[in-house]
Each structure stands twice: as C-alpha cells, then as structure tokens.
Amino acid sequence: MAVDKVNRDEKLPAIKLTVVQYGILVMMLVLGGGLWRLQVLGGDNWRVLAEQNRIRKVPVLAARGKLFDREGRLVVDNYPSVSCFLVREQNRNIDADLPLIAKGLNLDLDQLRNTLHRYRMAPGYQPIPIKQDVSPDEQAFIEAHRNELPELETIDEERRLYPRDGFAAHLIGYVGELSEDDLNKPKYAYYEPGDVVGKAGVEETYDELLRGRDGSMDVVVDSHGREVGRRGIQLATPGQDLKLTIDNDIQRAAELALGEANGAIVAMDPRNGEILALVSHPSYDPNAFAVRIGRTDWNKLITDPNHPLMNKAIQDQLAPGSTFKVIMSVAGLEEGVAETLKVNCSGGGDFYGHFFQVRPSSRLAEHS
C-alpha cells in the first residue's frame, strides 16, 4: 500500500504533462519555421552571398586613347602601371588590418580610413582603389602578406604619360580621379567612385571618346581569398586616339619664344582657324596629376601668385599689347610716312588734367 501511494505521488498531473507536450511542439514548430525560412525563403539570398564569397569580380581597366599632333607624331602616351585595390571580404574585419596596410603601402592611416568611408555606400563586391602606381617594394609587401591580407588585390593598368617640362600642358590638360563633389554633378551621374576622367584641356573636352569602357573578370577564390581559377572575362574597350591640329615644331618654338615670361602665345591658321600652338606660362607638370597629386604640391600650385593652373590664352583678361600698332606701322611704311618716325612710350600721359598709366603689357610695342 505504501509503495502504490509513492508511485501515485511521483506521477505528473495530466495538465502539466499536456503543457510540456505542447511547449515541445511549439519549440519544434518555431525551429522548423526558422529552418524553412532560411532554406526556402532565403535560399536565393544565401546562394548569392555564397557565390560572392567564391567568385570575385575584378575590374579590367580600359586604356585611354593617345594624342597625336597634326603630323601624326605622338604627344601623349600611356605607360604600364600597377594599382592596389581593397576587396571587402564577407565576415572579415578589415578595420583591424588598416594599420598594417597603411604601413606596407606607405599610406597615411587617416587618409586610408577616409577612402574607405567614401565607399561606404558602394556595393560590397566593388573593389576600392587605395594606392595607384604601386612600387616594386610595395608589390613585394602585398605578395608576402597574401595569407594575412587576402583583401588586397593588384590590377595592371595603363596610366597617362605626358610630355616633360609642362610642354603644351594647358592645351592638353590632365586626368584625375573623381571627387565626391564631382559625383554629385549631373555630368558625372553615370560614373562610379574611383573613375579617372579628364579634368582640363583636351582631356576634359574629349573625355567621352578618350576614356573607353572598362571590362571585368570573374575570379574564383578559396576560403582565404586566394585566386584558384577564372570563370570569364569581359574585355575592356580602349579609348579612341585623337589627332590634334597643333604642330609639335611650332608648339616648341612658341614655348622657347615665351621663355620664362608670364604670358601666352597662340598660333592659328587664318584660313580655317586651326590652332597650331597654344602656350601659357608659367606652366605645370600634368604627370603630377596622372597618379594622384599630393596635398603639398596641390597647395603650392593653387597659392602660386602667378597662377600656373590658369590658361592665360583663354582665361586671363589682359590687354593685347597694342597689337593694332603693327597694322598702323605697316600702313605707314606702305604710304612712306613712317620710315623715320619714332614714337617713345613713356608709360602714360596727361589727358584732361589727369595722368593715365599705360598697362605694362601695352609697352611691348614701345619704340615701334
């Protein structure tokens, strides 16, 4: 009798047993629903993420079109270069690697972080350019840290090579990477961060023809981000070459004639208006912009009182140096009234009780 009483006390009440059974059932339904949501509803999404982890889209950059003078002589060329990109891997804390990357690639850490911040809204699969024209030592650093820094990738590309000593710099212009302000302009609505476009001169005016169209390559990588194969490639379309109206010989002669003077020279064909030469001094080196101009060099250019970035041939507002005196002198010689005439410009004159100063540029024709 005592044993039967103990067994009856140990048995759970029917209501408690029912609650436990329904609780287990609810838990199984929740787990099953979650599994169904992941495997069925979210299957496509996880498949895409897995594919992105396995396949990396690497840009194939288009070569920019070359520039030639009217005789077909090369003016602006390209040279082979290597750029470093950062690929944002899934489930990897890239921020922790930034100090090592900045040290190995000789980058400023704050500048590197600002670059990543600029691309924060870009798609995760889009590589971020962090260093252009990588040196051999920096390439060796990238190869030596493949396992530690799988997010670093190098891409071969062709970079602009301009004439030395600022030859025809204002006429040719230069190229540069789009800034955040540029991307907000309607003109660059279809461009992406990191794109290199013409910023001045012929490079800017004919940018659409010169820049070409970039391609892409699908690279298969392993769990460490190392390349193990390639699936396909979309070839880049090179930019078109342009033949300019300038003549290298006349351009060089105009550069030498102006020398170190602050001014401009333009030579035109009066029959059709073609520009044979265009010089503006002081000039600048466009090759400084071909990679990425440093802050110090940029500040030096924009604070120079002689304004080397200004194209004085088309932007400056200066007196033409009394060019009409040439016409009057020829007319006088033809009429025989100016063969022995000498006119001395003293720099100004009194008119109506007021002295008017002649601008320095107008005194180029004095003693004519």
Residue pairs with C-beta under 8 A, 6 or more apart in sequence:
38 46
49 90
52 90
52 124
52 125
53 89
53 90
53 221
54 220
54 221
55 218
55 219
55 220
55 221
55 231
56 87
56 125
56 153
56 218
56 219
56 220
56 221
56 225
56 227
57 125
57 216
57 217
57 218
57 219
58 127
58 153
58 155
58 216
58 217
58 218
58 219
59 85
59 127
59 155
59 214
59 215
59 216
59 217
60 155
60 214
60 215
60 216
60 217
60 233
60 234
60 235
60 236
61 155
61 157
61 158
61 214
61 236
62 211
62 212
62 213
62 214
62 215
62 236
62 237
62 238
62 239
63 78
63 157
63 158
63 212
63 236
63 238
63 239
64 78
64 158
64 160
64 175
64 196
64 210
64 211
64 212
64 238
64 239
65 209
65 210
65 211
65 212
65 238
65 239
65 240
65 241
65 242
66 74
66 75
66 76
66 77
66 78
66 241
66 242
67 74
67 75
67 76
67 172
67 202
67 241
67 242
67 244
68 74
68 75
68 241
68 242
68 243
68 244
69 75
69 243
69 244
69 246
69 247
69 248
69 251
70 243
70 244
70 245
70 246
70 247
70 274
70 276
71 247
71 248
72 243
73 248
75 163
75 168
75 172
75 244
75 246
75 248
76 160
76 161
76 162
76 163
76 172
77 161
78 158
78 159
78 160
78 161
79 158
79 159
79 161
80 156
80 157
80 158
80 159
81 132
81 133
81 134
81 156
81 157
81 158
81 159
82 133
82 134
82 139
82 154
82 155
82 156
82 157
83 129
83 131
83 132
83 133
83 134
83 154
83 155
83 157
84 105
84 129
84 130
84 131
84 132
84 134
84 138
84 142
84 152
84 153
84 154
84 155
85 127
85 128
85 129
85 130
85 152
85 153
85 154
85 155
86 94
86 101
86 116
86 127
86 128
86 130
86 151
86 152
86 153
87 127
87 128
87 151
87 152
87 153
87 225
88 94
88 124
88 128
88 151
89 150
89 151
89 225
90 124
92 150
92 151
94 116
94 151
97 148
97 149
97 151
98 109
98 112
98 113
98 116
99 109
100 145
100 148
100 149
101 107
101 112
101 130
101 149
101 152
102 108
102 109
102 112
104 138
104 141
104 142
104 145
105 130
105 131
105 134
105 138
105 141
105 142
106 138
107 130
107 131
112 130
115 128
115 129
115 130
116 128
118 180
118 193
119 126
119 128
119 193
119 194
122 128
122 192
122 193
126 192
127 153
127 155
128 194
129 177
129 194
131 138
132 159
132 291
132 292
133 159
133 291
134 142
134 154
139 154
142 149
142 152
142 154
145 152
146 226
147 224
150 221
150 224
150 225
150 226
151 225
159 290
159 291
160 174
160 175
160 286
160 287
160 290
161 287
161 290
162 169
162 172
162 174
162 285
162 286
162 287
162 290
163 172
164 285
165 283
165 285
166 283
166 284
166 285
166 286
167 251
167 252
167 255
168 246
168 251
168 255
168 278
168 279
169 201
169 280
169 283
169 284
169 285
169 286
170 200
170 201
170 278
170 279
170 280
170 283
170 311
170 312
170 313
171 201
171 202
171 246
171 251
171 275
171 278
172 201
172 202
172 203
172 286
173 198
173 199
173 200
173 201
173 202
173 203
173 204
173 205
173 286
174 198
174 199
174 200
174 201
174 203
174 286
174 289
174 290
175 196
175 197
175 198
175 199
175 203
175 289
175 290
176 196
176 197
176 199
176 289
176 292
176 293
177 194
177 195
177 196
177 292
178 188
178 191
178 193
178 194
178 195
178 196
178 197
180 193
182 188
182 191
182 197
183 191
183 193
188 195
188 197
191 197
196 211
197 204
197 207
197 211
198 204
198 205
198 206
198 207
198 210
198 211
199 289
200 311
201 311
202 242
202 244
203 210
206 242
209 239
209 240
209 242
210 239
210 240
210 242
211 239
212 236
212 237
212 238
212 239
212 240
213 236
213 237
214 236
215 233
215 234
215 235
215 236
215 237
216 233
216 234
217 230
217 232
217 233
217 234
218 230
218 231
218 232
218 233
219 227
219 229
219 230
219 231
220 227
220 228
220 229
220 230
220 231
221 227
221 228
222 228
245 269
245 274
245 275
245 276
246 275
246 276
246 277
246 278
247 276
247 277
250 267
250 276
250 277
251 276
251 277
251 278
251 279
253 277
254 265
254 267
254 277
254 278
254 279
255 279
257 265
258 264
258 265
258 279
258 281
259 281
260 281
260 282
261 281
262 281
262 282
262 306
262 312
263 280
263 281
263 312
263 318
263 361
264 278
264 279
264 280
264 281
264 311
264 312
264 313
264 316
265 277
265 278
265 279
265 313
266 275
266 277
266 278
266 279
266 313
267 275
267 276
267 277
267 278
268 274
268 275
268 276
269 276
278 313
279 313
280 310
280 311
280 312
280 313
281 312
282 304
282 306
282 308
283 308
284 301
284 308
284 309
288 297
301 308
301 309
302 309
310 316
312 318
318 359
318 361
319 359
319 361
319 362
320 361
321 361
321 362
321 364
321 365
322 362
322 364
322 365
323 365
325 365
325 368
326 365
326 368
329 338
329 368
332 338
332 339
332 341
333 339
342 367
343 366
343 367
343 368
344 366
344 367
345 358
345 362
345 363
345 365
345 366
345 367
347 357
347 358
347 363
348 355
348 356
348 357
348 358
349 355
349 356
350 356
